[in-house]
Amino acid sequence: MVSHYLIFNRNCQEALELYSKAFNAEITEIKKYGDVPNPGFQVPENDKNLVLHARLKLGDIEIMCADSEERFQPGTNMYISVTTKDLDLVKNAWNLLKQDAEIYMELEPSFFAELHGSLRDRFGINWMFTVLK
């Protein structure tokens, strides 16, 4: 599945509520930073209520989003997200796109996926890859 992933400056919950009303959309998933099951992933107390991952369903379209731990420049907060069980597809795409790219998060195992990583390719496009378990 290819979709959009939006990153917010600590106001994702507020944005989700507005977008759900504006588009008569359904919030189908919300996970907070405080819900992370990995004891090695330390979350500051004031960040525990931030959105780690959420899904908003607008008809046949799904938009995923989260809060950022850091501030960012408006306009750089959107990713093309590739989520699949096809390990070979992701590895091939990652290996090609990482050339001359800025890697935000190495493609590696995580608590929620077999592999997950993100980068900005040499053309300035942000990509997020997730291989589902």
Phi, psi and omega in degrees: 000134174250131182209182178260145176233118183257137180246133184244156177273072174064022179224032182297316181302315179297317179296316179302316181296318179294312182297323180295323177287316184297324185248009184050047185259163181249128173279111187263346180200137171218123173239134181261158178303326179292347180272357185298126183277007184260108182296341178282349180261091184282130181242124176302146184307318183284357177254354187296335181266001177287155181279120176277321181198135178215157178232135178237123183257118177246091184063241179268001183256141175238133174243133177254153182201167182198166171271148176268146175283340182235159176285151180220167177282131175306141181098345178253014188254027178231138179236152163270123185253126176250114181239123186200168171263359183277090182302317182296319178301312182294315180299318179297311180299315180301311183297327177283315184285337183286346178294123181061027181256163170262116181270120178277316182217121180303149176285107184206166179298148176221174182291342183248356183208156175298317174217147177208139177193166180212152181203165169249120184286175185294349177264359179090012180265131177275131179235143175231129181242135177222123173258115183289149178286000000 
